[in-house]
Amino acid sequence: MTLACFTISALDLLDALETHTSADERAAYIDWIYRCQHPNGGFRGFTGADPGRQRSEKNECWDPANLAATYFALATLVILGDDLKRVQRRECLQWLSSLQLEDGSFGEGKRAFGEVSGGGDVRFGYCAASVKWILSRGSDSDVVAQEEDINAEALAQSITSLQVGDLSLGPSGMELRRDDRPTRAALETRLSKKRMV
């Protein structure tokens, strides 16, 4: 899904999507993305993980929806001009809100027994906020209002908790201790000394 999104985005940015693909090809891309839609909400990274009619409680852990894939799928559908009417909004939004952890961050998906995998990575927060925003647009936006919402304030707090020093965000568990973090003044002093040499 990631490669498809980047490829189609690049063609769109170069104003070459319609000149280098046919209407039939773009419709086929849209259909492929919808085949990646997970029945319990979200999108898979590719169609190869779908067990189809052989789905069972024993093998459903091998067919997870993924937050990044869901963002890339929706973004690609928008770029391709799809109306998103085939998106299972209610299921997707319920799944999305279930990925938010107590600290406000988002996991990337669910493992067996509903356990959320990942968390503390600001990229998943970006994906979650984008998915929510995309799905809150359009004719089915009343569905969005009826679903349990993500906690945006907790998400914002989780993002600011990842701040390392004055200049960047660090992944959880890898940030510097507060007393070891360089200040902006210290970093600027180091940079100015390097420029003098």
NURO-546076 format. One line per 5 residues: their letters; for each residue x, y, z of N, C-alpha, C. Coordinates in steps of 0.001 Angstrom, whole numbers. Layout:
A> X/Y/Z/X/Y/Z/X/Y/Z; ...
END
This chain:
MTLAC> 831/-1185/0/0/0/0/878/1253/0; 1981/1178/751/2884/2321/840/3461/2659/-530; 3965/1655/-1223/4555/1882/-2546/3505/2409/-3523; 2304/1865/-3462/1228/2342/-4346/934/3813/-4076; 859/4183/-2797/569/5576/-2441/1678/6503/-2933
FTISA> 2937/6118/-2693/4044/6983/-3113/4108/7109/-4635; 3848/6021/-5337/3897/6061/-6804/2786/6948/-7363; 1582/6758/-6889/453/7545/-7388/587/9006/-6963; 1081/9236/-5749/1313/10610/-5285/2343/11312/-6163; 3408/10589/-6503/4449/11181/-7346/3898/11549/-8718
LDLLD> 3130/10649/-9308/2526/10961/-10603/1606/12177/-10498; 859/12260/-9403/-39/13395/-9200/743/14692/-9015; 1806/14651/-8225/2629/15851/-8002/3284/16335/-9291; 3628/15394/-10151/4240/15737/-11434/3199/16093/-12506; 1940/16129/-12090/824/16404/-12996/819/15408/-14161
ALETH> 1156/14150/-13829/1257/13113/-14857/314/11943/-14607; -496/12021/-13581/-1362/10886/-13251/-2336/10581/-14384; -2996/11595/-14889/-3995/11360/-15946/-3379/11154/-17313; -2170/11678/-17530/-1542/11501/-18843/-772/10188/-18949; -385/9591/-17817/398/8365/-17852/-375/7129/-17379
TSADE> -1634/7324/-17010/-2500/6195/-16672/-3847/6413/-17339; -4494/5318/-17681/-5815/5420/-18296/-6890/5444/-17210; -8086/5823/-17587/-9210/5810/-16648/-9467/4387/-16146; -9306/3400/-17014/-9495/2005/-16602/-8433/1577/-15590; -7186/2012/-15803/-6127/1680/-14845/-6406/2317/-13484
RAAYI> -6816/3576/-13473/-7113/4253/-12203/-8286/3579/-11490; -9286/3142/-12239/-10421/2413/-11639/-9952/1081/-11061; -9019/417/-11739/-8479/-851/-11236/-7664/-617/-9962; -6914/490/-9892/-6167/811/-8672/-7138/999/-7512; -8224/1708/-7766/-9237/1947/-6730/-9831/622/-6262
DWIYR> -10162/-248/-7207/-10729/-1559/-6842/-9744/-2383/-6018; -8459/-2337/-6377/-7440/-3069/-5628/-7374/-2565/-4184; -7407/-1251/-4007/-7366/-683/-2655/-8564/-1161/-1850; -9754/-1153/-2438/-10935/-1620/-1718/-10863/-3113/-1389; -10161/-3891/-2187/-9975/-5304/-1846/-9075/-5461/-609
CQHPN> -8326/-4415/-287/-7477/-4431/910/-8226/-3975/2158; -9476/-3577/2002/-10248/-3133/3159/-10548/-4326/4073; -10296/-4120/5362/-10489/-5191/6340/-11931/-5188/6827; -12559/-6347/6995/-13965/-6381/7422/-14204/-5803/8818; -13169/-5777/9666/-13325/-5240/11019/-12850/-3798/11138
GGFRG> -12592/-3145/10015/-12152/-1754/10012/-10714/-1616/9581; -10411/-515/8919/-9059/-256/8446/-8767/-967/7131; -7504/-894/6720/-7045/-1513/5475/-5793/-2334/5744; -5638/-3400/4968/-4435/-4217/4990/-3378/-3531/4124; -2147/-3982/4285/-1073/-3472/3440/-1113/-4015/2022
FTGAD> -1698/-5202/1834/-1816/-5814/506/-2853/-6916/574; -3296/-7380/-559/-4379/-8366/-592/-3921/-9770/-219; -2637/-10039/-209/-2120/-11380/59/-2387/-11894/1455; -2711/-11011/2410/-2962/-11446/3784/-4416/-11855/4022; -5281/-11644/3052/-6709/-11927/3221/-6984/-13422/3040
PGRQR> -7429/-14140/4103/-7708/-15562/3955/-9045/-15850/3271; -9825/-14817/2995/-11093/-15001/2293/-12060/-15859/3083; -12652/-16851/2413/-13648/-17715/3056/-13039/-18649/4094; -11739/-18744/4115/-11084/-19607/5095/-10797/-18876/6408; -11270/-17636/6535/-11066/-16858/7755/-11675/-17582/8944
SEKNE> -10923/-17602/10049/-11422/-18193/11293/-10802/-17438/12462; -11266/-17736/13660/-10683/-17105/14844/-9214/-17492/14998; -8858/-18673/14528/-7473/-19138/14649/-6518/-18403/13722; -6990/-18008/12539/-6060/-17385/11589/-6273/-15887/11404; -7216/-15295/12121/-7469/-13869/11898/-6299/-12988/12330
CWDPA> -5435/-13499/13221/-4269/-12709/13641/-3272/-12525/12497; -3390/-13333/11446/-2497/-13216/10293/-3050/-12269/9240; -4186/-11668/9524/-4845/-10770/8570/-5206/-9446/9249; -4209/-8729/9748/-4548/-7508/10473/-4671/-6285/9564; -5513/-5370/9998/-5486/-4033/9392/-4319/-3295/10022
NLAAT> -3805/-2317/9325/-2632/-1580/9782/-2921/-91/9654; -2550/696/10662/-2860/2120/10655/-2180/2861/9510; -913/2580/9281/-218/3253/8177/-848/2866/6834; -1150/1585/6653/-1782/1136/5406/-3142/1794/5228; -3861/1993/6324/-5169/2642/6246/-5025/4087/5792
YFALA> -4055/4782/6363/-3805/6168/5920/-3422/6193/4439; -2478/5346/4040/-2037/5337/2648/-3175/4965/1693; -4021/4034/2100/-5156/3639/1262/-6109/4816/1058; -6480/5478/2147/-7421/6601/2031/-6812/7771/1250; -5556/8070/1518/-4897/9160/793/-4844/8854/-703
TLVIL> -4542/7612/-1049/-4474/7231/-2460/-5843/7288/-3118; -6867/6844/-2406/-8227/6940/-2948/-8604/8400/-3220; -8233/9283/-2320/-8527/10712/-2520/-7770/11235/-3745; -6507/10897/-3864/-5711/11354/-5012/-6311/10842/-6319; -6817/9609/-6295/-7406/9019/-7502/-8812/9546/-7790
GDDLK> -9330/10400/-6920/-10634/11012/-7157/-11812/10164/-6741; -11573/9170/-5878/-12665/8311/-5419/-13557/9079/-4444; -14836/8742/-4418/-15781/9430/-3528/-15835/8817/-2128; -15070/7772/-1871/-14978/7090/-570/-16294/6469/-105; -17252/6294/-1003/-18545/5723/-617/-18443/4248/-239
RVQRR> -17413/3569/-721/-17266/2150/-388/-16458/1926/895; -15953/3009/1486/-15207/2862/2742/-16192/2513/3852; -15881/1516/4616/-16707/1123/5759/-16355/2061/6919; -16945/3264/6871/-16564/4321/7819/-16783/3922/9270; -17937/3400/9573/-18237/3053/10975/-17216/2055/11518
ECLQW> -16962/985/10790/-15998/-22/11225/-14597/568/11325; -14247/1390/10357/-12918/1998/10345/-12727/2929/11541; -13727/3723/11851/-13615/4661/12971/-13622/3942/14317; -14401/2883/14434/-14385/2102/15673/-13018/1452/15863; -12485/895/14789/-11159/287/14836/-10113/1335/15189
LSSLQ> -10200/2512/14563/-9234/3589/14805/-9222/3998/16273; -10375/4249/16848/-10409/4679/18248/-9905/3574/19183; -10036/2311/18774/-9552/1212/19617/-8028/1116/19618; -7360/1813/18707/-5893/1782/18642/-5237/2818/19541; -6041/3744/20104/-5448/4770/20955/-5147/4184/22329
LEDGS> -3927/4411/22782/-3471/3882/24060/-3744/4879/25188; -3559/4434/26415/-3846/5280/27574/-3034/6571/27574; -1793/6526/27053/-957/7729/27049/-1309/8687/25910; -2317/8347/25108/-2761/9201/24019/-2159/8854/22676; -1083/8060/22672/-458/7670/21407/-1299/6588/20730
FGEGK> -911/6238/19524/-1625/5210/18767/-698/4053/18452; -1274/2851/18481/-565/1676/18014/-786/1519/16526; -77/575/15931/-181/397/14483/-1259/-582/14068; -1697/-1426/14980/-2713/-2413/14651/-3022/-3248/15870; -3748/-4337/15641/-4112/-5224/16746/-3548/-6616/16504
RAFGE> -3034/-7174/17582/-2552/-8552/17554/-3693/-9477/17957; -3341/-10728/18157/-4332/-11698/18633/-4914/-11236/19962; -6141/-11547/20200/-6870/-11213/21422/-7070/-9706/21586; -6951/-8942/20509/-7245/-7516/20550/-6174/-6639/21139; -4999/-7172/21412/-3911/-6379/21977/-3383/-5407/20921
VSGGG> -3227/-4141/21291/-2717/-3131/20366/-1201/-3259/20285; -680/-3321/19068/772/-3405/18879/1322/-2025/18565; 2524/-1771/19024/3166/-481/18794/2631/581/19735; 3084/1795/19519/2654/2908/20355/3832/3803/20663; 3552/5049/20958/4606/5993/21282/5322/6551/20069
DVRFG> 4938/6165/18881/5568/6645/17654/4689/7736/17064; 5233/8918/16948/4447/10066/16505/3875/9865/15099; 4496/9028/14295/3992/8784/12939/2618/8137/12967; 2366/7257/13947/1044/6646/14051/2/7674/14475; 402/8629/15303/-508/9725/15676/-883/10559/14466
YCAAS> 105/10829/13610/-161/11566/12369/-1136/10783/11483; -884/9487/11342/-1772/8653/10518/-3194/8653/11083; -3317/8504/12407/-4645/8455/13031/-5401/9759/12827; -4723/10882/13059/-5383/12179/12885/-5788/12386/11428; -4961/11938/10508/-5272/12086/9079/-6443/11205/8666
VKWIL> -6467/9966/9156/-7586/9067/8853/-8881/9672/9375; -8852/10156/10598/-10051/10782/11187/-10501/11972/10348; -9558/12794/9925/-9888/13991/9131/-10484/13594/7778; -9867/12637/7103/-10372/12207/5794/-11789/11645/5929; -12011/10838/6946/-13326/10210/7104/-14382/11165/7641
SRGSD> -13978/12309/8147/-14968/13280/8642/-15442/14210/7534; -15006/13983/6330/-15421/14770/5168/-16422/13977/4349; -17250/14660/3610/-18127/13986/2662/-19525/13728/3176; -20289/13050/2358/-21716/12839/2622/-21986/11916/3793; -21021/11062/4147/-21227/10136/5260/-20637/10670/6560
SDVVA> -20363/11975/6620/-19717/12524/7809/-20594/12434/9043; -21905/12243/8884/-22764/12055/10058/-22413/10758/10783; -21883/9769/10072/-21435/8531/10692/-20289/8832/11649; -19406/9738/11234/-18246/10102/12043/-18697/10681/13379; -19696/11530/13349/-20166/12181/14575/-20765/11182/15553
QEEDI> -21266/10054/15046/-21916/9069/15908/-20921/8109/16562; -19729/8033/16041/-18756/7067/16548/-17938/7643/17688; -17382/6731/18480/-16476/7152/19545/-15299/7867/18893; -14999/9029/19405/-13969/9848/18787/-12608/9542/19397; -11575/9876/18659/-10244/9787/19232/-10085/10941/20214
NAEAL> -9207/10778/21170/-8953/11811/22164/-7811/12682/21643; -8170/13779/20985/-7175/14648/20351/-6283/15321/21385; -6836/15681/22520/-6033/16336/23564/-4966/15377/24097; -5351/14127/24330/-4380/13125/24792/-3328/12860/23718; -3724/12868/22453/-2766/12699/21356/-1759/13837/21359
AQSIT> -2237/15055/21499/-1337/16220/21532/-367/16116/22704; -840/15693/23851/34/15545/25021/1072/14450/24797; 669/13375/24128/1633/12307/23873/2720/12783/22903; 2357/13631/21959/3343/14156/21015/4317/15087/21732; 3804/15997/22560/4711/16914/23269/5587/16170/24269
SLQVG> 5127/15030/24784/5959/14260/25712/7169/13643/25019; 7130/13564/23693/8245/12991/22933/9302/14019/22567; 9092/15266/22968/10032/16323/22596/11388/16073/23242; 12420/16119/22443/13794/15940/22892/14485/17285/22723; 14900/17868/23832/15524/19180/23753/14531/20190/23217
DLSLG> 15034/21171/22523/14177/22216/21979/13875/22037/20503; 14478/21020/19882/14454/21016/18426/13775/19830/17749; 13482/18752/18472/12984/17581/17752/12083/16722/18618; 11512/15710/17986/10727/14699/18683/11506/13395/18633; 11549/12690/19747/12266/11424/19790/11316/10284/20049
PSGME> 11667/9092/19599/10807/7941/19878/10847/7618/21358; 9770/7076/21893/9721/6762/23324/10818/5775/23673; 11380/5936/24865/12430/5052/25319/13798/5396/24768; 13886/6299/23825/15174/6638/23236/15538/8095/23476; 14651/8833/24131/14950/10234/24334/15968/10412/25451
LRRDD> 16585/11565/25466/17544/11893/26499/16812/12224/27786; 17488/12002/28936/16892/12454/30189/16813/13973/30160; 15851/14541/30855/15644/15995/30841/16919/16750/31182; 17658/16293/32183/18849/17029/32582/20006/16855/31600; 19919/15881/30686/20964/15675/29685/20646/16341/28354
RPTRA> 19464/16889/28217/19068/17458/26932/19758/18793/26715; 20360/18963/25559/21000/20252/25290/19946/21337/25078; 20249/22518/25523/19337/23634/25312/19574/24204/23925; 18642/25008/23461/18796/25657/22161/20074/26490/22137; 20339/27226/23222/21543/28070/23280/22802/27224/23151
ALETR> 22832/26063/23836/24011/25199/23761/24196/24658/22346; 23092/24267/21703/23197/23771/20322/23641/24865/19369; 23120/26073/19535/23526/27190/18669/24992/27529/18870; 25480/27436/20109/26888/27697/20387/27748/26669/19695; 27360/25377/19769/28116/24327/19092/28133/24542/17585
LSKKR> 26977/24913/17015/26923/25147/15571/27788/26327/15160; 27754/27392/15915/28541/28582/15545/30023/28279/15644; 30441/27464/16617/31862/27094/16740/32297/26263/15543; 31426/25372/15069/31767/24534/13916/31892/25377/12666; 31065/26404/12544/31110/27265/11357/32393/28079/11317
MV> 32944/28412/12487/34163/29232/12552/35385/28466/12101; 35352/27134/12267/36522/26304/11969/36730/26157/10500
END
